[in-house]
Amino acid sequence: MTTDPYRVVVGYTANEAGADALALGARIARAAEALLEVVMVLPNEAHNALVPTEQGYERLLKAQSREWLAEASTAIGHDVEQALHIRYAESFAEGLIAAAHEFDAGLIVIGAARGGLLGRMRIGTVANELLHSSDVPVVLAPAGARDEPISTGVTRITAALGTRPGATALLDTALELVDATHAPLRLLSLVSIDLPDGLDPVLAALTGDVHADRVLDDARSRLPYGVEATAQVVRGDRIEDAVGDLDWHHGELVLVGSSRLAAPNRLFLGSTAAKMLHELPVPMVVVPRSLT
């Protein structure tokens, strides 16, 4: 397990989605005793005014952004170590990825698009761009995440594992988060969902049980001393129904892997994860597919 300080980048905007991302990022940082890097990304044009009428634009925008960041810092409070940043980029997603590289962050946290049901998520423009380009795990904060107290921290890490490419990177990221937050680990075997239609139900159940036992043994051999791990097989014909039947804790994070269509070390939300996204009442962490 790594001993380096854990860092969390929050993509902050002065709206409800930004408040959701900020609160969730603060909860994770508090649990991990990590540094929270709060980043506002401004357009490159604001940094390169070319005509006289625009000469004051950068100064005004920077002043407003600093005011918003100060308000964000006040909302976080003194329980979380934090740093505030303004960065310039062609896009919000590009700026966040660059910031994550700059700070060697383990996570990028953003708010879900507005218009989703309370506690549920839908993907907006920024999230969509990140989910197609980031090589850093991306955390999607559901609507209303700002209402969860920062003191809740991280109460459980759930990793949804199949047998497709990317499962190793997903488990590695889950174990890093468990190591940082000391939260218990739940492993969800998605094998029975991934199997072809028409497969004998008894064989499907047995395959799921064997997979769950295998990944649980692997995880337990690598967990920090004293950290609990359990495994559960997701059953059902539809992932949406299966997700709805599972129990979810306040303060839980669920990790999913990128689609097999993702480029190496990049994100791409697959169909199973996309279906889960609309049903989950807790934040989702999407992990890039590794080179292995």
C-alpha positions, 0 to 999 in steps of 0.5 A: 500500500502507498504511504504517500499523502493522498490528494483529492481534486475538486472541480469547483463551480459556484452552483449546486453541482459545485457545492455537491462536489465540494462537500463530497470531496471534503468528506473523502479528504477528511476520511483519508486525512488528505489534502483537498485541492479545490480548483476553479478552471477559467477559460484560456480567453480570460488569461489572454485578452487581446483587445482593449475592451477586454483588458479588465476582464481577467482581473474582474473574473479572477477577483470573482473567482477568488471570492467564490473560492473563499466562500468554498473554503468557509463552507469546508471549515477547518477540519479538512486541510485544503488549498485553493487554486485558479487554473486556465484551460481550453475546457473545464475537464482539461483543466481538472485533469492537468490539476490532478497531474500537477498535484498527483491526485488520486481522485477528481470529484465533480458534481452531477448535472442538474436535473437529476433526481435527489440522490441520483445522477445524470451525466452532464457535459463536463462529466461526459468529457472527463469520462472520455479523457481522464486517466485519473479516477473520477467521482460523480457527486449525486444531487444533494451530496452537499446535505451530507455532513462532512463528518460522515466521512467514508463509511464503506467502499464498494467495488463492482467487479466483473471479469472484463478488462479493467477489473484489476485496476478497479480492485487496486483503486478500491484497496488504495481508498480503503487503505487511505480511509480505513473504511470496510470493503464490499466486493460485488461480483457482477459475473452473473449479470455479465454472463450470456443470456440463456445460461443455466441459472444454476451454473450462473449462480455457481460462477458468480459465487466462485468469482466472489470467493476468488476476488475476496481472497485476493483482496483480503491478502492485500488489505491493511490489518484490521480492515473488514472485507465482504463479498456479495453476488449481484443477481437478477436479469437487470442490473437496475433491479439488482442495484435497487435490491442492495443495501447502501450506506450514508457515506458509501462510495461505489467503484466501477470500471471503464468499458472494455472499449476504453483506451488504455489508462482512459475512462469510458462508461460502459453500459452496465455502469451507465445503468447503475449510475441512474439507480445508485443513491451514493457517489460513483467512482469510475476507474480508468482501464489499465494497460494490463 
